[in-house]
C-alpha cells in the first residue's frame, strides 16, 4: 500500500545532516497576504531544506530595528546553529512610510542595495553546479540551492523595487535554484506565469488587533 509514497510507510527519524543536493528544486515561490506567517513559512522551509543537507541563504529586506521588536532575532540564532543555512539582514531600521523616524529615501537605497545583493547571489548560482552539494560554510555567492528573499514583494508594493525588475529577476534564475519571495498584502499578479507556487496567507484574527505588540519567540 506504500509503494507510491517516498517514505515507504516508515516512521521518520532524525538523521545526521550531510551535505547533499536536491533532485527536484527549481520552482519560484511567492508568499503574500495580510496574515502572519509568510516569513515564518519561508524560514521554516529553509530549515527543512537545510535538514536534507542543501545549501540555503536568506536575504531579509525592509526588516530592521523597529521599536516594536528587540535587536536579537530568534530566527538568526537558530539559522546560525544549522549547517548550510545562512542569512543577511539588508533592512533599514524602521518601516517605510510609517512615520517611525526613519528616512524613506534611505529605505529606497537599502531596498535597491538588497535587491542588488540578491542578484549577486543568483549570479553566483549561475556559475555554480546546483546539482552537486556545497560546503555548508561556503559563501552564498559560490552557490546555494534555495534563496529566500524576504519582503521583496513588500518592497515592490512600496515602489522601492519595480515589479518588472522582479519578474526579470525570477525568470532569469538558474533552472535548479529554488527561489522564495515573500511580503506584500496585495496579490503579486505581476508574477502570474512566472511563479510556480503562490500562497495567500490570509488574516482571520491577529493579536495586533487587540493591541498586543510583537512578541519574542513568535514575531521575532
N, C-alpha and C positions, 0 to 999 in steps of 0.2 A: 504493500500500500504506500510505501515511502519512496518508490523508485524515482519519482519526479521531483522530490524535494532535495535541495542541496545538502542538507544535514543528514539525510538518510534516516530521519526519525530519532537520532541520537540526542541525548540531553547535552546542551552546550556547556563547556567548561572553559575556564580561563587558561590560556597558554602563554608561554614566554613570547615577547614581541621580537620578531626577527625582521630585518629589512626585506621588503618584498615589493612587487609591482602589481598593480591591478590589471585584470584582464578585460574589464568592460567599462572603464572610465571614458569620458569624452562628452558628457552632456553639459549643457548650460542650464543652470537653475536660477529662478527668480523668486524670492520670498518677499511678499509685500502684505500690507493690511494695517488696520488700526488697532490690532490686538497685540498683546505681549507675546513674545516667543520667536520672533524672526531671527534675531541674533542668537538666541539660546539654541534654536534648532540647528542653525548653521554650525555653531561651535560644537554642539553635540555630535553632529555628523562628522565633523573633522576628527573628533575624538575616536569615533568608530573606525574611520579610515586609518588613523594612526595606530589603532589597536591591531590592525592587519599588517602593520609594518610599512604602510605607504607614507610618502613624504607630503606633509600638509603645511600650508602657510596661510596665516590670517592677517589681512590688512584692514585696520579699522580707521575709517574716515569719520569726520564730524564729532566723534566722541572724545571729549576731553574732561577736564576737571570742573564740571558744573557744580554749583554749591549744594546740589541735592544729593551728591554722592561723594564718597571718600576717594582719596587718590589711589588706594590699594584696590585692585580688581581681582576678585576671586578666580576669574577665568584665566588671567595671566599667570597666577600662581600654579594653577592646575596644568596649563599648557607647558609651563617651564619644567614640570615634572614628567612630562610624557616624551619619550624618544620620538624624533621625527616630526614633531609639531612645534611650530614657531609662530611668532606674532610681531607685528609692528603697529604702534599707535601713531597714526598720522593726523589725528584730530586736533582742532584748535580747542582752547579751553573755554567752553561755553557752547551755546547752540545758536545757529544762525537765525536772525530776525526775532529773537525772543527778549530783547532788551535786558540781557543779563550782564551787561558791562563789557561784552566782547565786541570787537570791531568787525562789521560784516565784510569789510574789504579784506581783512585778514582771513576770514573764512574762505573767501574766494581763492586766495592764494594757497591756503592749506589744502583745499579740495583739489585744486589743479595739481599741486605737488603730489598729493596722494594718488591721484589718477595716473600721473606720470610714473610713479613708483610701481603701480600695478602693471603698466605697460612694460617696464623694465623686467619685471619678474616673468611676464609672458614671453618677452623676447628671449630670456634665458631658457625658457621651456622649449622654444623653437630650436635652440641649439643643442638641446639635450635629447637623450633617448628615453622617452617616457615609458617604454616597455620594459625597462630594467629598474632595479632598485637603486636608491640613492643613499648616500651617507646620512644618517639621521641628524648629524650635526653640521651638515654641509649648508652653504649659503643658499638662500631661496633662489638667487639668480642663477644657480647651477642646475636648476630644475626641480619642480615639485609635481606631484600627481594631482593634488587638489589645491586650488587657490580660492580663498574666501575673501571677497571684497565687501566688507560690512559697511552699510549705509551709503553705498554708491548710488542706489536708486533714490535715496533721500536727497543726495547732492543734486541729482537731476531735477527733482521736484523744486528745489530752491534756485534753479537756474545757475548753479555753480559749475556744473558739467553739462555739456549738451547731450541730448538723447541720441543724436546721430553719431556722436563720438563713442557712446557706449555700445550702440548696435555694431559699429565697425569693430570695436574692441572685441566684442563677443564673437563676431563672425570670423575674425581673423586668428582666433586662438588655435593652438595645435590640436589635431584631431583627438588625441588621447588625454588632453587636460580636462579635468572636471572643474568647471568654473561656477562658483556660487556667488550670486549677487543678492544683497538684502537691502531693506529700507523701503520708504515710501508708504504713505497712506492712500495713494492713488494708484490705480491699476497701470502698470507699465506697458501700455498697449503697444508702445514702440518696439517692444521685444517680441511681438507676435510674429511667428515664423522663424524666430531666432532661438528663443528659449525652448528647451525640451521639457522642462518642468516649471510650472508656475503655481505657487501656493499662496492662497489668500488667508492670512492669519486674522480672523475676524474677532473683534471685541464683543463679548456678550456682557461682561462685567469686569471692572478693574478697581483695585483698591484706591487708585489715584482719585477716582470719582468721589470717594468718601474722605478725601483729604489726607490719605496715607501716603507719605513720600516714599522714595526709592528705599528699599530695604536691603541690608547687607546679606548676601547669600542668595538673593532672588533677582534683584536688578543689577547688582554689581558684586 
